[in-house]
Amino acid sequence: MKRLERKISIVTGGSSGIGKAIALTFAAEGSSVVIAARRHGLCDQVVAQIREGGGEAVAIPTDISDELEVERLISETRQHFGQLDILVNNAGIGGGGRIVEASTEVFDRVMNTNLRGTFFCCRAGFRQMMQNGGGTIINISSVCGVDAWAGTGIYSMSKYGIMALTKTLADEGRQYNIKACAICPGGVRSALVDAPPDEIERSDSISPFDIAEAAVYIATLGPNAVVHQIVVDRLGADW
């Protein structure tokens, strides 16, 4: 039996990079997957790739910074599959630079997507999982969500916020059998998601599929076990 057999998953930002790797891996493990991202054409391509491999997937194009679109994402997922078991909040953007040089416009754009958008998804997904009797929320944060350096300011703020959101959800979710965990990647080479296996092996960067395996691990833990955060950094990184 596949590890995610009969599970229903949503992966935001699932049209490329880490999100695509998670969507492909979840589907290979038996989960029906909803691909949610802004770029409709890329969402359809991932759905086609999953179906060609014998998996089940649908595309629901979504801008997570729009509250109504997030509510529609959860509603259409429920209508199509009847439930939601796993929500992976991967959609996000970079940006910011040094604090003294950062514009309010960039601050708002990064926060609206990374933190506000993740909040919308967590809130809507949590409500649905309460009706289901439980579920797992996996938030993709960053090593910049557990540490910060010059030039990472706004991005780090958004990712630190995701860590606080995740911890709060984990505490609030106990009574509803809802788990919440954060994965904090560093140095992922997103383009490897479309690379052949030999190129992935030759690369000295983290593969998006390494993050996907961490997500599967979280999603398949037994009912009495929970991981609060996983940091996946490049081999040799200074910690």
Residue frames as a rotation matrix with the C-alpha (Angstrom) as fourth column:
MET 1
0.575 0.818 0.000 0.00
0.818 -0.575 0.000 0.00
0.000 0.000 -1.000 0.00
LYS 2
-0.140 -0.607 0.782 1.28
0.535 -0.711 -0.457 3.45
0.833 0.354 0.424 -0.90
ARG 3
-0.735 -0.342 -0.585 2.07
0.666 -0.205 -0.717 5.76
0.125 -0.917 0.378 1.99
LEU 4
-0.840 0.438 -0.320 -0.63
-0.286 -0.858 -0.426 8.36
-0.462 -0.266 0.846 1.19
GLU 5
-0.830 0.557 0.015 -3.30
0.379 0.544 0.748 6.07
0.408 0.627 -0.663 -0.23
ARG 6
0.035 0.998 -0.060 -6.82
0.879 -0.002 0.477 7.61
0.476 -0.069 -0.877 -0.12
LYS 7
-0.177 -0.148 -0.973 -5.50
0.705 -0.709 -0.021 10.93
-0.687 -0.689 0.230 1.22
ILE 8
0.586 0.386 0.712 -6.66
0.758 -0.572 -0.314 14.24
0.286 0.724 -0.628 -0.27
SER 9
-0.124 -0.772 -0.623 -4.00
0.816 -0.437 0.379 16.96
-0.565 -0.462 0.684 -0.46
ILE 10
0.954 0.194 0.226 -3.76
0.287 -0.806 -0.517 20.60
0.082 0.559 -0.825 -1.47
VAL 11
-0.038 -0.983 -0.178 -0.36
0.904 -0.110 0.414 21.98
-0.427 -0.145 0.893 -2.45
THR 12
0.914 0.277 -0.297 -0.19
0.155 -0.914 -0.374 25.75
-0.375 0.295 -0.879 -2.90
GLY 13
0.290 -0.821 -0.492 2.53
-0.866 -0.444 0.231 26.96
-0.408 0.359 -0.839 -5.21
GLY 14
0.236 -0.121 0.964 2.30
-0.071 0.987 0.141 23.47
-0.969 -0.102 0.224 -6.65
SER 15
0.974 0.228 -0.003 3.07
-0.008 0.022 -1.000 24.45
-0.228 0.973 0.024 -10.24
SER 16
0.520 -0.854 -0.007 6.87
-0.154 -0.086 -0.984 24.68
0.840 0.513 -0.176 -9.88
GLY 17
-0.259 -0.817 0.515 9.88
-0.655 -0.244 -0.715 24.12
0.710 -0.523 -0.472 -7.63
ILE 18
-0.948 -0.153 0.280 9.34
-0.318 0.515 -0.796 22.69
-0.023 -0.843 -0.537 -4.16
GLY 19
-0.191 0.966 0.177 5.56
-0.715 -0.013 -0.699 22.72
-0.672 -0.260 0.693 -4.53
LYS 20
0.380 0.277 -0.883 5.69
-0.877 0.412 -0.248 20.74
0.295 0.868 0.399 -7.76
ALA 21
-0.578 -0.670 -0.467 8.06
-0.442 0.738 -0.510 18.19
0.686 -0.088 -0.722 -6.22
ILE 22
-0.817 0.344 0.463 5.71
-0.387 0.269 -0.882 17.74
-0.428 -0.900 -0.086 -3.27
ALA 23
0.183 0.947 -0.263 2.69
-0.862 0.026 -0.507 17.39
-0.473 0.319 0.821 -5.56
LEU 24
0.164 -0.191 -0.968 4.42
-0.765 0.594 -0.247 14.78
0.623 0.781 -0.049 -7.74
THR 25
-0.819 -0.555 -0.148 5.69
-0.315 0.650 -0.692 12.84
0.480 -0.520 -0.707 -4.73
PHE 26
-0.557 0.701 0.445 2.35
-0.568 0.069 -0.820 12.89
-0.606 -0.709 0.360 -2.93
ALA 27
0.388 0.726 -0.568 0.60
-0.913 0.218 -0.344 11.66
-0.126 0.652 0.747 -6.08
ALA 28
-0.159 -0.539 -0.827 3.16
-0.588 0.725 -0.360 8.87
0.793 0.429 -0.432 -6.51
GLU 29
-0.976 -0.207 0.068 2.39
-0.165 0.495 -0.853 7.84
0.143 -0.844 -0.517 -2.93
GLY 30
-0.649 0.755 -0.090 -1.32
0.723 0.649 0.236 7.54
0.237 0.088 -0.968 -3.68
SER 31
-0.411 0.511 -0.755 -2.72
0.408 -0.638 -0.653 10.91
-0.815 -0.576 0.054 -2.66
SER 32
0.271 0.517 0.812 -5.22
0.938 -0.331 -0.102 12.77
0.216 0.790 -0.574 -4.82
VAL 33
-0.460 -0.656 -0.599 -3.67
0.749 -0.648 0.136 16.22
-0.477 -0.386 0.790 -5.22
VAL 34
0.784 0.603 0.147 -5.09
0.608 -0.699 -0.377 19.69
-0.124 0.385 -0.914 -5.81
ILE 35
-0.367 -0.903 0.223 -2.56
0.930 -0.361 0.068 21.94
0.019 0.232 0.972 -7.55
ALA 36
0.755 0.626 -0.195 -3.14
0.644 -0.764 0.045 25.53
-0.121 -0.159 -0.980 -6.43
ALA 37
-0.412 -0.857 -0.311 -1.07
0.683 -0.516 0.517 28.34
-0.603 0.001 0.798 -7.94
ARG 38
0.038 0.440 -0.897 -1.57
-0.188 -0.879 -0.439 31.56
-0.982 0.185 0.049 -9.86
ARG 39
-0.503 -0.336 -0.796 -0.30
-0.808 -0.145 0.572 30.32
-0.307 0.931 -0.199 -13.22
HIS 40
0.433 0.859 0.274 -3.15
-0.680 0.510 -0.527 28.29
-0.592 0.042 0.805 -14.68
GLY 41
0.642 -0.189 -0.743 -1.12
-0.634 0.414 -0.653 26.81
0.431 0.891 0.146 -17.55
LEU 42
-0.464 -0.884 -0.054 1.62
-0.651 0.382 -0.656 25.48
0.601 -0.270 -0.753 -15.27
CYS 43
-0.321 0.457 0.829 -0.98
-0.768 0.388 -0.511 24.01
-0.555 -0.800 0.227 -12.91
ASP 44
0.728 0.657 -0.198 -2.49
-0.628 0.521 -0.579 22.11
-0.277 0.545 0.791 -15.83
GLN 45
0.222 -0.736 -0.640 0.94
-0.659 0.370 -0.655 20.82
0.719 0.567 -0.403 -16.85
VAL 46
-0.719 -0.479 0.503 1.56
-0.690 0.408 -0.598 19.35
0.081 -0.777 -0.624 -13.38
VAL 47
0.113 0.855 0.506 -1.90
-0.696 0.432 -0.574 17.77
-0.709 -0.287 0.644 -13.38
ALA 48
0.744 0.144 -0.653 -1.18
-0.638 0.445 -0.628 16.19
0.200 0.884 0.423 -16.77
GLN 49
-0.261 -0.931 -0.255 2.17
-0.686 0.365 -0.629 14.87
0.679 0.011 -0.734 -15.54
ILE 50
-0.596 0.108 0.796 0.53
-0.697 0.423 -0.579 13.29
-0.399 -0.900 -0.177 -12.49
ARG 51
0.469 0.873 0.136 -2.23
-0.640 0.441 -0.629 11.70
-0.609 0.208 0.765 -14.56
GLU 52
0.446 -0.397 -0.802 0.30
-0.720 0.373 -0.585 10.32
0.532 0.838 -0.120 -17.04
GLY 53
-0.661 -0.750 0.009 1.93
-0.569 0.494 -0.657 8.54
0.489 -0.439 -0.754 -14.10
GLY 54
-0.403 0.596 -0.695 -1.39
0.388 0.799 0.460 7.02
0.829 -0.085 -0.553 -13.06
GLY 55
-0.820 0.059 -0.570 -2.17
0.540 -0.251 -0.803 9.50
-0.191 -0.966 0.174 -10.28
GLU 56
0.191 0.944 0.270 -5.16
0.928 -0.263 0.265 11.70
0.321 0.200 -0.926 -9.64
ALA 57
-0.633 -0.416 -0.653 -4.99
0.604 -0.793 -0.081 15.50
-0.484 -0.446 0.753 -9.60
VAL 58
0.467 0.709 0.529 -6.97
0.869 -0.478 -0.126 18.62
0.164 0.518 -0.839 -10.39
ALA 59
-0.718 -0.661 0.218 -5.92
0.630 -0.750 -0.200 22.24
0.296 -0.007 0.955 -10.86
ILE 60
0.574 0.799 -0.182 -7.59
0.815 -0.533 0.228 25.05
0.085 -0.279 -0.957 -8.95
PRO 61
-0.281 -0.724 0.630 -5.74
0.607 -0.643 -0.467 28.26
0.743 0.251 0.620 -9.87
THR 62
0.723 0.496 -0.482 -5.48
0.666 -0.311 0.678 30.39
0.186 -0.811 -0.555 -6.73
ASP 63
-0.153 -0.685 0.712 -3.89
0.000 -0.721 -0.693 33.63
0.988 -0.106 0.111 -5.59
ILE 64
-0.064 0.156 -0.986 -3.43
0.866 0.499 0.023 32.93
0.495 -0.852 -0.167 -1.88
SER 65
-0.935 -0.281 -0.216 -3.22
0.352 -0.813 -0.465 36.65
-0.045 -0.511 0.859 -1.06
ASP 66
-0.548 0.830 0.101 -6.90
-0.613 -0.482 0.626 36.89
0.568 0.281 0.773 -2.01
GLU 67
-0.738 0.253 0.626 -9.09
-0.521 0.377 -0.766 35.69
-0.430 -0.891 -0.147 0.86
LEU 68
0.307 0.949 -0.073 -12.05
-0.753 0.196 -0.628 34.83
-0.581 0.248 0.775 -1.37
GLU 69
0.273 -0.284 -0.919 -9.91
-0.781 0.493 -0.384 32.77
0.562 0.822 -0.087 -3.74
VAL 70
-0.811 -0.581 0.075 -8.57
-0.493 0.607 -0.623 30.76
0.316 -0.542 -0.779 -0.80
GLU 71
-0.374 0.763 0.528 -12.09
-0.562 0.267 -0.783 30.09
-0.738 -0.589 0.329 0.46
ARG 72
0.552 0.550 -0.626 -13.04
-0.824 0.249 -0.509 28.96
-0.124 0.797 0.591 -3.06
LEU 73
-0.287 -0.764 -0.578 -10.00
-0.738 0.561 -0.376 26.65
0.611 0.319 -0.724 -3.14
ILE 74
-0.904 -0.041 0.427 -11.11
-0.361 0.610 -0.706 24.84
-0.231 -0.792 -0.566 0.00
SER 75
-0.010 0.996 0.088 -14.76
-0.613 0.064 -0.787 24.75
-0.790 -0.062 0.610 -1.08
GLU 76
0.461 0.165 -0.872 -13.99
-0.871 0.273 -0.408 23.32
0.171 0.948 0.269 -4.54
THR 77
-0.652 -0.717 -0.246 -11.63
-0.608 0.688 -0.397 20.76
0.454 -0.109 -0.884 -3.03
ARG 78
-0.695 0.469 0.545 -14.41
-0.345 0.448 -0.825 19.60
-0.631 -0.761 -0.150 -0.71
GLN 79
0.340 0.876 -0.342 -16.91
-0.736 0.021 -0.677 19.50
-0.586 0.482 0.652 -3.58
HIS 80
0.234 -0.327 -0.916 -14.55
-0.861 0.368 -0.351 17.50
0.451 0.871 -0.195 -5.79
PHE 81
-0.474 -0.599 -0.645 -13.06
-0.243 0.793 -0.559 15.06
0.846 -0.108 -0.522 -3.26
GLY 82
0.460 0.809 -0.365 -15.34
0.179 0.318 0.931 15.32
0.869 -0.494 0.001 -0.22
GLN 83
0.881 -0.220 -0.418 -12.60
0.428 -0.003 0.904 16.06
-0.200 -0.975 0.092 2.31
LEU 84
0.533 -0.811 0.239 -9.16
-0.399 -0.491 -0.774 17.54
0.746 0.317 -0.586 2.97
ASP 85
0.870 -0.244 -0.428 -6.48
0.465 0.693 0.551 15.52
0.162 -0.678 0.717 4.75
ILE 86
0.002 -0.958 -0.286 -3.23
0.871 -0.139 0.471 17.36
-0.491 -0.250 0.835 4.03
LEU 87
0.963 0.213 0.166 -2.65
0.265 -0.859 -0.438 21.05
0.050 0.466 -0.883 3.32
VAL 88
0.005 -0.998 -0.062 0.82
0.949 -0.015 0.315 22.09
-0.315 -0.061 0.947 2.18
ASN 89
0.932 0.270 -0.243 1.29
0.221 -0.952 -0.212 25.86
-0.288 0.144 -0.947 2.25
ASN 90
0.080 -0.953 0.293 4.24
0.864 0.213 0.456 26.32
-0.497 0.217 0.840 -0.06
ALA 91
0.433 0.129 0.892 3.31
0.753 -0.595 -0.280 29.39
0.495 0.793 -0.355 -2.13
GLY 92
0.596 -0.275 -0.754 5.55
0.458 -0.655 0.601 32.34
-0.659 -0.704 -0.265 -1.41
ILE 93
0.776 -0.373 0.509 7.81
0.329 -0.449 -0.830 34.99
0.539 0.812 -0.226 -2.88
GLY 94
-0.045 -0.864 -0.501 11.22
0.998 -0.065 0.022 36.43
-0.052 -0.499 0.865 -2.10
GLY 95
0.163 0.022 0.986 12.26
0.447 -0.893 -0.054 40.03
0.879 0.450 -0.155 -1.82
GLY 96
0.861 0.236 -0.450 13.19
0.507 -0.360 0.783 42.68
0.023 -0.902 -0.430 0.64
GLY 97
0.148 -0.891 0.429 16.89
0.392 -0.345 -0.853 43.41
0.908 0.295 0.298 0.76
ARG 98
-0.756 -0.511 -0.409 18.34
0.583 -0.240 -0.777 45.58
0.299 -0.825 0.479 3.51
ILE 99
-0.018 0.841 -0.540 15.83
0.967 -0.123 -0.224 47.18
-0.255 -0.526 -0.811 5.85
VAL 100
-0.200 -0.088 -0.976 16.95
0.219 -0.975 0.043 50.78
-0.955 -0.205 0.215 5.29
GLU 101
-0.882 -0.189 -0.431 16.55
-0.360 -0.318 0.877 50.35
-0.303 0.929 0.212 1.53
ALA 102
-0.760 0.610 0.225 13.28
0.645 0.751 0.144 48.41
-0.081 0.255 -0.964 1.57
SER 103
-0.802 0.555 0.220 10.14
-0.393 -0.769 0.504 50.05
0.449 0.318 0.835 0.22
THR 104
-0.483 0.738 0.472 6.72
-0.598 0.117 -0.793 49.83
-0.640 -0.665 0.385 1.78
GLU 105
0.340 0.609 -0.717 5.45
-0.940 0.237 -0.244 48.40
0.021 0.757 0.653 -1.50
VAL 106
-0.267 -0.520 -0.811 7.87
-0.453 0.811 -0.370 45.46
0.850 0.269 -0.452 -1.30
PHE 107
-0.927 -0.045 0.374 7.07
-0.371 0.271 -0.888 44.94
-0.061 -0.962 -0.267 2.38
ASP 108
-0.091 0.988 0.125 3.35
-0.793 0.003 -0.609 44.74
-0.602 -0.155 0.783 1.64
ARG 109
0.317 0.206 -0.926 3.83
-0.858 0.478 -0.188 42.42
0.404 0.854 0.328 -1.36
VAL 110
-0.586 -0.621 -0.520 6.01
-0.319 0.767 -0.556 39.93
0.745 -0.160 -0.648 0.55
MET 111
-0.897 0.266 0.352 3.85
-0.322 0.152 -0.935 39.97
-0.302 -0.952 -0.051 3.68
ASN 112
-0.002 0.973 -0.231 0.58
-0.936 -0.083 -0.343 39.71
-0.353 0.215 0.911 1.72
THR 113
0.310 0.066 -0.949 1.74
-0.651 0.742 -0.160 36.55
0.693 0.667 0.273 -0.02
ASN 114
-0.472 -0.681 -0.560 4.01
-0.141 0.685 -0.714 34.81
0.870 -0.258 -0.420 2.46
LEU 115
-0.998 0.029 -0.062 2.31
0.065 0.131 -0.989 35.53
-0.020 -0.991 -0.133 5.77
ARG 116
-0.421 0.902 -0.099 -1.18
-0.744 -0.406 -0.531 36.86
-0.519 -0.150 0.842 5.07
GLY 117
0.033 0.411 -0.911 -1.75
-0.887 0.433 0.163 34.30
0.461 0.802 0.378 2.32
THR 118
-0.672 -0.331 -0.662 -0.50
-0.028 0.905 -0.424 31.43
0.740 -0.267 -0.618 4.44
PHE 119
-0.901 0.409 0.142 -2.78
-0.218 -0.146 -0.965 32.62
-0.374 -0.901 0.220 7.25
PHE 120
-0.105 0.906 -0.409 -5.79
-0.982 -0.160 -0.104 32.57
-0.160 0.391 0.907 4.90
CYS 121
-0.074 0.019 -0.997 -4.96
-0.559 0.827 0.058 29.04
0.826 0.562 -0.051 3.80
CYS 122
-0.904 -0.308 -0.297 -4.33
0.067 0.585 -0.809 27.77
0.423 -0.751 -0.508 7.33
ARG 123
-0.711 0.680 0.180 -7.57
-0.523 -0.340 -0.781 29.26
-0.470 -0.649 0.598 8.64
ALA 124
0.139 0.803 -0.579 -9.72
-0.990 0.134 -0.051 27.88
0.036 0.581 0.813 5.82
GLY 125
-0.204 -0.296 -0.933 -7.96
-0.386 0.901 -0.201 24.50
0.900 0.319 -0.298 5.82
PHE 126
-0.981 -0.170 0.087 -8.20
-0.133 0.277 -0.952 24.19
0.138 -0.946 -0.295 9.60
ARG 127
-0.349 0.928 0.129 -11.95
-0.820 -0.236 -0.522 24.83
-0.454 -0.287 0.843 9.49
GLN 128
0.291 0.440 -0.850 -12.40
-0.830 0.558 0.005 22.09
0.476 0.704 0.527 6.91
MET 129
-0.503 -0.569 -0.650 -10.23
-0.164 0.802 -0.575 19.65
0.849 -0.182 -0.497 8.85
MET 130
-0.812 0.319 0.489 -12.33
-0.533 -0.065 -0.844 20.26
-0.237 -0.946 0.223 11.96
GLN 131
0.231 0.955 -0.186 -15.30
-0.946 0.175 -0.274 18.96
-0.229 0.239 0.944 9.99
ASN 132
0.204 -0.248 -0.947 -13.26
-0.582 0.747 -0.321 15.98
0.787 0.617 0.008 8.74
GLY 133
0.996 0.086 -0.004 -12.16
-0.044 0.547 0.836 14.97
0.074 -0.833 0.548 12.23
GLY 134
0.450 -0.891 -0.054 -8.50
0.160 0.021 0.987 15.83
-0.879 -0.453 0.152 11.71
GLY 135
0.916 -0.231 0.328 -5.70
0.323 -0.057 -0.945 16.46
0.237 0.971 0.023 9.22
THR 136
0.159 -0.943 -0.293 -2.16
0.821 -0.039 0.570 17.72
-0.549 -0.331 0.768 8.74
ILE 137
0.998 0.049 0.036 -1.01
0.061 -0.869 -0.491 21.24
0.007 0.492 -0.870 7.86
ILE 138
0.201 -0.978 0.056 2.54
0.892 0.206 0.402 21.59
-0.405 -0.031 0.914 6.55
ASN 139
0.963 0.084 -0.257 3.87
0.011 -0.963 -0.271 25.12
-0.270 0.258 -0.928 6.20
ILE 140
0.352 -0.879 0.322 6.98
0.896 0.217 -0.386 25.69
0.269 0.424 0.864 4.10
SER 141
0.893 -0.167 -0.418 9.02
0.076 -0.860 0.505 28.27
-0.444 -0.482 -0.755 5.97
SER 142
0.660 -0.746 0.089 12.78
-0.012 -0.129 -0.992 28.72
0.751 0.653 -0.094 5.48
VAL 143
-0.016 -0.751 -0.660 16.09
0.953 0.188 -0.237 28.68
0.302 -0.633 0.713 7.32
CYS 144
-0.766 -0.187 0.615 15.39
0.133 -0.982 -0.133 32.43
0.629 -0.020 0.777 7.28
GLY 145
0.312 0.917 0.249 12.43
-0.273 -0.164 0.948 31.62
0.910 -0.363 0.199 9.52
VAL 146
0.841 -0.089 -0.533 14.72
0.509 0.462 0.726 30.37
0.182 -0.882 0.434 12.30
ASP 147
-0.090 -0.858 -0.505 17.62
0.734 -0.400 0.549 32.78
-0.673 -0.321 0.666 11.76
ALA 148
0.905 0.384 0.184 18.15
0.411 -0.671 -0.617 36.08
-0.114 0.634 -0.765 9.97
TRP 149
-0.178 -0.984 -0.002 21.03
0.869 -0.158 0.470 37.86
-0.463 0.082 0.883 8.29
ALA 150
-0.325 -0.022 -0.946 21.65
-0.199 -0.976 0.091 41.25
-0.925 0.218 0.313 6.71
GLY 151
-0.776 0.057 -0.628 19.60
-0.628 -0.146 0.764 41.48
-0.048 0.988 0.150 3.54
THR 152
-0.805 0.503 -0.313 16.98
0.372 0.841 0.394 38.91
0.462 0.200 -0.864 4.57
GLY 153
-0.970 0.234 0.069 14.88
-0.193 -0.564 -0.803 41.30
-0.149 -0.792 0.592 6.65
ILE 154
-0.237 0.962 -0.135 11.39
-0.959 -0.254 -0.125 41.38
-0.155 0.100 0.983 5.13
TYR 155
0.031 0.192 -0.981 11.57
-0.508 0.848 0.150 37.81
0.861 0.494 0.124 3.84
SER 156
-0.777 -0.388 -0.496 12.77
0.212 0.580 -0.786 36.62
0.593 -0.716 -0.368 7.27
MET 157
-0.800 0.540 0.263 9.99
-0.547 -0.475 -0.689 38.54
-0.247 -0.695 0.675 9.00
SER 158
0.083 0.883 -0.461 7.40
-0.962 0.191 0.194 36.79
0.259 0.428 0.866 6.87
LYS 159
0.003 -0.149 -0.989 8.94
-0.166 0.975 -0.147 33.37
0.986 0.164 -0.022 7.50
TYR 160
-0.967 -0.252 -0.025 9.33
0.004 0.081 -0.997 33.96
0.253 -0.964 -0.077 11.25
GLY 161
-0.436 0.885 0.164 5.64
-0.882 -0.384 -0.273 34.83
-0.179 -0.264 0.948 11.22
ILE 162
0.222 0.470 -0.854 4.89
-0.646 0.727 0.233 31.48
0.731 0.500 0.465 9.57
MET 163
-0.607 -0.497 -0.620 6.76
0.135 0.704 -0.697 29.74
0.783 -0.507 -0.360 12.38
ALA 164
-0.919 0.321 0.228 4.62
-0.336 -0.335 -0.880 31.49
-0.206 -0.886 0.415 14.99
LEU 165
-0.043 0.937 -0.347 1.48
-0.995 -0.009 0.101 30.69
0.091 0.349 0.933 13.01
THR 166
-0.046 -0.042 -0.998 2.49
-0.333 0.943 -0.024 27.02
0.942 0.331 -0.057 12.81
LYS 167
-0.900 -0.347 -0.265 3.20
0.136 0.355 -0.925 26.73
0.415 -0.868 -0.272 16.52
THR 168
-0.660 0.726 0.197 -0.14
-0.677 -0.459 -0.575 28.33
-0.327 -0.513 0.794 17.35
LEU 169
0.123 0.714 -0.689 -1.99
-0.898 0.376 0.230 25.99
0.423 0.590 0.688 14.99
ALA 170
-0.434 -0.367 -0.823 -0.26
-0.063 0.923 -0.379 22.97
0.899 -0.113 -0.423 16.49
ASP 171
-0.998 0.055 0.014 -1.47
-0.014 -0.007 -1.000 23.96
-0.055 -0.998 0.007 19.94
GLU 172
-0.386 0.916 -0.105 -4.99
-0.815 -0.392 -0.426 24.84
-0.432 -0.079 0.898 18.83
GLY 173
-0.056 0.364 -0.930 -5.28
-0.857 0.460 0.231 21.73
0.512 0.810 0.286 16.67
ARG 174
-0.907 -0.416 0.062 -4.68
-0.388 0.770 -0.506 19.10
0.163 -0.483 -0.860 19.35
GLN 175
-0.534 0.753 0.384 -8.29
-0.290 0.264 -0.920 18.82
-0.795 -0.602 0.077 20.41
TYR 176
0.490 0.736 -0.468 -9.37
-0.681 -0.012 -0.732 18.39
-0.544 0.677 0.495 16.78
ASN 177
0.403 -0.447 0.799 -6.71
0.406 0.869 0.282 15.85
-0.820 0.211 0.532 15.77
ILE 178
0.949 -0.150 0.278 -5.09
0.185 -0.451 -0.873 18.45
0.256 0.880 -0.400 13.51
LYS 179
0.314 -0.921 -0.230 -1.31
0.761 0.100 0.641 18.50
-0.568 -0.376 0.732 13.32
ALA 180
0.993 -0.097 0.065 0.77
-0.037 -0.791 -0.611 21.47
0.111 0.604 -0.789 12.14
CYS 181
0.378 -0.925 0.043 4.45
0.622 0.289 0.728 21.43
-0.685 -0.248 0.685 11.21
ALA 182
0.821 -0.206 -0.532 6.94
-0.460 -0.790 -0.405 23.70
-0.337 0.578 -0.744 9.44
ILE 183
0.509 -0.745 0.431 9.67
0.826 0.563 -0.003 22.67
-0.241 0.357 0.902 7.03
CYS 184
0.763 -0.325 -0.558 12.55
-0.221 -0.943 0.248 25.14
-0.607 -0.066 -0.792 6.83
PRO 185
0.666 -0.520 0.535 14.59
0.740 0.548 -0.389 24.61
-0.091 0.655 0.750 3.65
GLY 186
0.523 -0.558 -0.644 17.82
-0.324 -0.829 0.456 26.32
-0.788 -0.031 -0.614 2.77
GLY 187
-0.397 -0.830 -0.391 19.67
-0.658 -0.040 0.752 26.33
-0.640 0.556 -0.531 -0.55
VAL 188
0.093 0.505 0.858 17.11
0.356 0.788 -0.502 24.43
-0.930 0.352 -0.106 -2.61
ARG 189
-0.857 -0.322 -0.403 17.68
-0.284 -0.360 0.889 24.48
-0.431 0.876 0.217 -6.36
SER 190
-0.028 0.997 0.069 14.11
-0.426 0.050 -0.903 24.68
-0.904 -0.055 0.423 -7.58
ALA 191
0.152 0.078 -0.985 14.96
-0.987 -0.038 -0.155 23.91
-0.049 0.996 0.072 -11.21
LEU 192
-0.842 -0.539 0.034 16.00
-0.539 0.842 0.015 20.37
-0.036 -0.006 -0.999 -10.25
VAL 193
-0.170 0.857 0.486 12.32
-0.373 0.400 -0.837 19.44
-0.912 -0.323 0.252 -10.09
ASP 194
0.825 0.482 -0.295 12.43
-0.417 0.167 -0.893 19.04
-0.382 0.860 0.339 -13.88
ALA 195
-0.020 -0.935 -0.353 15.94
-1.000 0.025 -0.009 17.58
0.017 0.353 -0.935 -14.08
PRO 196
0.475 0.097 -0.875 16.81
-0.286 0.957 -0.049 13.95
0.832 0.273 0.482 -14.88
PRO 197
0.993 0.006 -0.120 17.91
0.107 0.406 0.907 11.79
0.054 -0.914 0.403 -11.91
ASP 198
0.299 -0.954 -0.030 21.59
0.938 0.299 -0.177 11.83
0.178 0.025 0.984 -12.87
GLU 199
-0.168 -0.320 0.932 21.66
0.228 -0.933 -0.279 15.64
0.959 0.166 0.230 -12.85
ILE 200
0.730 0.481 0.485 20.03
-0.377 -0.309 0.873 15.70
0.570 -0.820 -0.044 -9.41
GLU 201
0.854 -0.444 -0.273 22.70
0.519 0.673 0.528 13.31
-0.050 -0.592 0.804 -8.11
ARG 202
-0.032 -0.928 0.370 25.52
0.891 -0.194 -0.410 15.47
0.452 0.317 0.834 -9.52
SER 203
0.306 0.218 0.927 24.16
0.035 -0.975 0.218 18.70
0.951 -0.034 -0.306 -8.04
ASP 204
-0.679 -0.539 -0.498 25.61
0.549 0.077 -0.832 20.07
0.488 -0.838 0.244 -4.80
SER 205
-0.673 0.554 0.490 22.31
-0.647 -0.762 -0.029 21.83
0.357 -0.336 0.872 -4.04
ILE 206
-0.675 0.569 0.470 19.32
-0.102 0.558 -0.823 20.51
-0.731 -0.604 -0.318 -2.15
SER 207
-0.900 0.430 0.070 16.79
0.198 0.262 0.944 18.90
0.388 0.864 -0.321 -4.45
PRO 208
-0.403 0.845 0.351 13.12
-0.858 -0.482 0.176 19.91
0.318 -0.230 0.920 -4.17
PHE 209
0.298 0.521 -0.799 12.42
-0.259 0.850 0.458 16.19
0.919 0.071 0.389 -3.83
ASP 210
-0.680 -0.529 -0.509 14.38
0.409 0.303 -0.861 16.18
0.609 -0.793 0.010 -0.55
ILE 211
-0.855 0.444 0.268 11.81
-0.515 -0.667 -0.538 18.63
-0.060 -0.598 0.799 0.81
ALA 212
0.014 0.891 -0.453 9.03
-0.809 0.276 0.519 16.50
0.588 0.360 0.724 -0.64
GLU 213
-0.150 -0.133 -0.980 10.30
0.250 0.954 -0.168 13.46
0.957 -0.270 -0.109 1.25
ALA 214
-0.981 -0.179 -0.079 10.30
0.130 -0.294 -0.947 15.49
0.146 -0.939 0.311 4.46
ALA 215
-0.486 0.871 0.076 6.66
-0.870 -0.490 0.049 16.42
0.080 -0.043 0.996 3.76
VAL 216
0.142 0.508 -0.850 5.72
-0.384 0.819 0.425 12.76
0.912 0.266 0.312 3.22
TYR 217
-0.627 -0.453 -0.634 7.43
0.396 0.516 -0.760 11.84
0.671 -0.727 -0.144 6.49
ILE 218
-0.933 0.307 0.185 5.39
-0.345 -0.625 -0.700 14.44
-0.099 -0.718 0.689 8.38
ALA 219
-0.199 0.942 -0.271 2.15
-0.951 -0.118 0.285 13.37
0.237 0.314 0.919 6.69
THR 220
0.235 0.269 -0.934 2.66
-0.271 0.941 0.202 9.68
0.933 0.205 0.294 7.52
LEU 221
-0.813 -0.496 0.303 3.57
-0.400 0.099 -0.911 9.89
0.423 -0.862 -0.279 11.19
GLY 222
-0.543 0.603 -0.584 1.43
0.678 0.726 0.119 7.82
0.496 -0.332 -0.803 13.54
PRO 223
0.337 0.852 0.401 -1.48
0.422 -0.517 0.744 9.39
0.841 -0.082 -0.534 15.40
ASN 224
0.886 0.015 -0.464 0.49
0.458 -0.197 0.867 9.94
-0.078 -0.980 -0.181 18.61
ALA 225
-0.110 -0.986 -0.128 3.59
0.826 -0.162 0.540 11.51
-0.553 -0.046 0.832 17.04
VAL 226
0.925 0.331 0.188 4.18
0.379 -0.762 -0.525 15.02
-0.031 0.557 -0.830 15.73
VAL 227
-0.237 -0.970 0.056 7.21
0.967 -0.230 0.111 16.89
-0.095 0.081 0.992 14.40
HIS 228
0.460 0.475 -0.750 7.06
0.507 -0.834 -0.216 20.62
-0.728 -0.281 -0.625 15.04
GLN 229
0.761 -0.230 -0.607 9.71
-0.572 -0.679 -0.460 21.70
-0.306 0.697 -0.648 12.56
ILE 230
0.541 -0.642 0.543 12.29
0.671 0.719 0.181 20.23
-0.507 0.266 0.820 10.21
VAL 231
0.526 -0.486 -0.698 15.30
-0.572 -0.809 0.133 22.22
-0.630 0.329 -0.704 9.03
VAL 232
0.637 -0.320 0.701 16.72
0.633 0.736 -0.240 20.91
-0.439 0.597 0.671 5.75
ASP 233
0.679 -0.467 -0.566 19.95
-0.487 -0.864 0.129 22.73
-0.549 0.188 -0.814 4.93
ARG 234
0.730 -0.476 -0.491 22.76
-0.409 0.271 -0.871 22.18
0.548 0.836 0.003 2.47
LEU 235
0.773 -0.517 -0.367 25.46
0.626 0.717 0.308 19.72
0.104 -0.468 0.878 3.56
GLY 236
-0.258 -0.966 -0.007 28.27
0.924 -0.245 -0.294 21.68
0.282 -0.082 0.956 5.21
ALA 237
0.251 0.413 0.875 26.16
0.146 -0.910 0.387 24.70
0.957 0.031 -0.289 6.12
ASP 238
-0.783 -0.622 0.010 27.32
0.142 -0.195 -0.970 26.48
0.605 -0.759 0.241 9.27
TRP 239
0.410 0.905 0.116 24.88
-0.035 -0.111 0.993 25.88
0.911 -0.412 -0.014 12.10
